[in-house]
Amino acid sequence: MSWLSRGTSNTDLIRQMQAFGAIKSERVANVMREVDRGLFVPPSEDAYQDAPQPIGFNATISAPHMHAHCLELLENHLKPGARALDVGSGTGYLTACMGLMVKDEGGKVVGVEHIKELTEKSKQNVHNSAAGPLLEQGVIELHTGDGRKGWPPHALYDAIHVGAAAEDTPKELLNQLKPGGRLVCPVGNVLEQYLMVYDKADDGSVREHTSSGVRYVPLTNEQDQRRPRGIFR
Ligand code: SAH
């Protein structure tokens, strides 16, 4: 379905994805229209095709329909004033979208990426995008670090997105989730992965459900990721 979308511009891509039903929420469509994917994808790639594209270092920018799906899963937790964490922030595309969704009323989004070259590039990408002022204002922070440990200085978070596949339940990240908050994370290995949704109740208990079968790059350590190998798509 959504993989059929191939736009001539960012606006055209979003229009097609809405027509195919890959974006259902108007709020998510608006934010994805505002953040031009073309500013986040290497010039050699087709930024407006609904597919993942390589960004170097054995990583990919997720496909637009996955960005849309994750933003829709988190939408009710990305209200103005909310605090959010984007683990494996890569190009910074989703961090930028999340920033625009929470920016009013003191909201904040922290992106954590373990490849420092990607973090530096993501700062340029976000700077050039509609979310650029949020970086300067400190609404968006982009850090280099091991995202498996979350980002304790700004915990607890209303919304946590993980852009790489954890082998198992991401317990440390769940510890940094606010009661009432939601964490979305692909869990599994290269053969079998599911996008998992974890909801923390007010009493601290966690309920989980499976959203869909997916294929993400692994949430791993830096040395393993830098080792040459096949590209995940
Ligand atoms: N949402 C990003 C996804 C990029 S791919 C985007 O669409 O641009 C997943 C990213 O997770 C890669 O950039 C990879 O370098 C990063 N990653 C993998 N393991 C990590 C870890 N332990 N800590 C932080 N980032 C990690």
Boltz pocket constraint, residues with backbone or C-beta under 6 A from the ligand:
constraints:
  - pocket:
      binder: B
      contacts: [[A, 57], [A, 59], [A, 60], [A, 61], [A, 62], [A, 87], [A, 88], [A, 89], [A, 90], [A, 91], [A, 92], [A, 93], [A, 94], [A, 112], [A, 113], [A, 114], [A, 115], [A, 118], [A, 145], [A, 146], [A, 147], [A, 148], [A, 163], [A, 164], [A, 217], [A, 218], [A, 219], [A, 220], [A, 221], [A, 225]]
      max_distance: 6.0
